[in-house]
Amino acid sequence: MARTSDHSIAHSLATSIGFRLSRLARLRRASWESELADLELAPGDAAVLRALGDGDGVGLR
């Protein structure tokens, strides 16, 4: 059985769509959390505000 070199594995990993999407998601999440921190909000706060904004006519009871 032929062994794949570490360089070849790293190259395959770096060019795979799954790896790229995962990296993009991590970078976007970090950016989003930074933007929320500037507004003194936590991700949970943003989720509540989004739910309230999406739920037109939702009462507090």
C-alpha positions in Angstrom: 0.0 0.0 0.0 1.5 3.3 -1.0 1.8 6.0 1.6 0.7 9.5 0.8 3.1 12.2 1.8 2.2 14.8 4.4 2.4 17.5 1.8 -0.1 15.7 -0.4 -2.5 15.2 2.5 -2.2 18.9 3.5 -2.8 20.0 -0.1 -5.9 17.7 -0.4 -7.3 19.0 2.8 -6.7 22.7 2.0 -8.4 22.3 -1.4 -11.4 20.3 -0.3 -14.7 22.0 -0.3 -15.6 20.8 3.2 -12.4 22.2 4.7 -12.9 25.5 2.9 -16.5 25.8 4.1 -15.6 24.9 7.6 -12.9 27.5 7.6 -15.2 30.1 6.1 -17.8 29.4 8.8 -15.2 29.8 11.6 -14.0 33.1 10.1 -17.5 34.4 9.6 -18.6 33.5 13.1 -15.5 35.3 14.6 -16.3 38.3 12.5 -20.0 38.2 13.6 -19.1 37.9 17.2 -16.8 40.9 17.0 -19.5 43.0 15.4 -21.9 42.0 18.1 -19.3 42.8 20.8 -19.1 46.3 19.4 -22.8 46.6 20.1 -22.3 45.0 23.5 -24.4 42.0 22.5 -23.8 38.3 22.9 -24.8 35.8 20.2 -27.8 34.8 22.4 -29.0 38.4 22.5 -28.8 38.6 18.7 -30.9 35.4 18.4 -33.6 36.8 20.7 -33.6 40.1 18.8 -33.8 38.2 15.5 -36.7 36.1 16.7 -38.6 39.2 17.9 -38.0 40.9 14.6 -39.2 37.9 12.6 -42.3 37.3 14.8 -44.4 40.2 13.8 -47.3 40.5 16.2 -45.9 38.1 18.8 -47.0 39.1 22.3 -44.9 38.9 25.4 -47.3 36.5 27.2 
